[in-house]
Amino acid sequence: MDHFKLYGFTGSGNCEKVRMVADILGLDYDWIEVPIFDGASRTENYLDTVNPGGQVPAITFATGRALSQSNAIMLYLAEGSTLIPPDPFDRAQMYSWLFWEQYTHEPAIAVRRALIQYRGMKDADIDPALTEKGQDALALMERTLHNQKWFAGYQFSLADIALYAYTHVAPEGGFSLQPYETLRRWLDRTAEQLNG
């Protein structure tokens, strides 16, 4: 794959999971830090040349092509690699978890973490529904991992990377991982894969 620029904000799980994929595959890229809370992703230049949606992560190539949305970028970067299961059913399971991560997991766990870490909010000021939804998400992951080692079939995949990104920092959002022994073992296995 050609050299690319990866625009992201350190501390964002959506950005970090793209970076994890690029690193595990040994891809050639430059990391461009985008201080989103200073409005850096809303400048005219960023909107015109990187992502008209004003979000991170995004990648750009020397050809002028650009791609946004974390899971779309991960799928593009990992095309043809072992991070995407070859079996159609296992691959569909991976997609299922990627959709679930963005629709259910991230809107609770990542949002609550952001409110605490970047907005300085206290527990009492945060919608308690976020806590309940986040705990439900962690409990579902725990139940799933009772019967399998990885989230999509029998191999480590993009599903594990996507879910790891915000799960391993869930305590920063006020979510205890102590009740989830199987989930914690999966976090350790995933960290080994990422650092391997």
Secondary structure, DSSP 8 states (H G I E B T S, - for coil): ---EEEEE-TT-HHHHHHHHHHHHTT--EEEEE--GGGTGGGSHHHHHHT-TT--S-EEEETTS-EEESHHHHHHHHHTTSTTS-SSHHHHHHHHHHHHHIIIIIIIIIIHHHHHHHTT---GGGS-HHHHHHHHHHHHHHHHHHTS-SSSSTTS--HHHHHHHHHHTTGGGGT---TT-HHHHHHHHHHHHHHH-
